[in-house]
Amino acid sequence: MTDQTPRAGAPSVYRFAPSPNGRLHLGHALSALICHGQARKAGGRFLLRIEDIDIGRCRPEHIDGIIEDLTWLGLDWDGPVLRQSEHFDIYRAATRRLQALGVLYPCFATRREIAEAVVARGDATARDPDGAPLYPGLFKGRDEREILERLARGEPHALRLDMARAREIAARALAGGDLAFTETGFDGEARRVVARPERWGDAIIVRKDVPTSYHLAVVVDDARQAVTHVTRGRDLLAATDLHRLLQVLLDLPEPVYHHHRLIADAAGRKLSKSAGDTSLAALRELGVTPAEIRRMVDSTQDAG
């Protein structure tokens, strides 16, 4: 596999990629401002991508709200806005490439069945970086006839990554080199970080309800949009391990990463749309100005 990291002199491409399942809050403002600032300082492009594969939770009004909030903050972007929900065929094509490698297998298990199996096997403490129980392999290596019969009946299923096989194929592609990614710190210093995707176990790559997952879609989109620099919150640092593995399997370019600090509330909890944390729209209605928003995110503690 050739070196596909961003090369010196090549145009820099950054992206801000929120999900429209709620209004943006201060944490999103921090991420968008950092990313936009990095892009403009580098003389590069800044893209806006709407990650709306979760069609059950995403709302059109929240897309309008994202654009309204970013415009109010004084941010602009280059080119059209990409909406993931309009490009499922592209993710299906990537899925077929992974299937051809033999690294995906169908899983018909429900969350309840997985939880019960984890308890029965005494593995309740085994968790992935998001805190979910590690998949206990209920459908890994199942009888092929049973799998084909269930598929023929149209039973809902996810596609999981055979982590062991995926690591073997990636190792061959890397010719013995480490599976790693470049992380830049707050000071701009870059370092190579060894990826440990096995922490995720046999992760879901294609969900039951939509023909992709966050992990697959973000990797495919970063490549097709020629993104060279991924700037996002530190809560997604562990996901980069899995993303780097998928990039190698799909022979996609490797961006440079920067995982910035998170904004927390008084109790130390990360701000969240699902928790109903104060939105930028609500702050705007209270008379807060964009300049004050910038000062608010700049005044949060800086962990680098």
Secondary structure as GFF3:
##gff-version 3
##sequence-region A 1 304
A	DSSP	beta_strand	13	16	.	.	.	ID=ss1
A	DSSP	alpha_helix	26	41	.	.	.	ID=ss2
A	DSSP	beta_strand	45	50	.	.	.	ID=ss3
A	DSSP	alpha_helix	60	72	.	.	.	ID=ss4
A	DSSP	beta_strand	82	83	.	.	.	ID=ss5
A	DSSP	three_ten_helix	84	86	.	.	.	ID=ss6
A	DSSP	alpha_helix	88	101	.	.	.	ID=ss7
A	DSSP	beta_strand	104	107	.	.	.	ID=ss8
A	DSSP	alpha_helix	111	120	.	.	.	ID=ss9
A	DSSP	alpha_helix	144	152	.	.	.	ID=ss10
A	DSSP	beta_strand	158	161	.	.	.	ID=ss11
A	DSSP	alpha_helix	163	173	.	.	.	ID=ss12
A	DSSP	beta_strand	180	184	.	.	.	ID=ss13
A	DSSP	beta_strand	190	194	.	.	.	ID=ss14
A	DSSP	three_ten_helix	197	200	.	.	.	ID=ss15
A	DSSP	beta_strand	204	206	.	.	.	ID=ss16
A	DSSP	alpha_helix	214	224	.	.	.	ID=ss17
A	DSSP	beta_strand	229	233	.	.	.	ID=ss18
A	DSSP	three_ten_helix	234	236	.	.	.	ID=ss19
A	DSSP	alpha_helix	239	249	.	.	.	ID=ss20
A	DSSP	beta_strand	256	260	.	.	.	ID=ss21
A	DSSP	alpha_helix	280	285	.	.	.	ID=ss22
A	DSSP	alpha_helix	290	298	.	.	.	ID=ss23
###
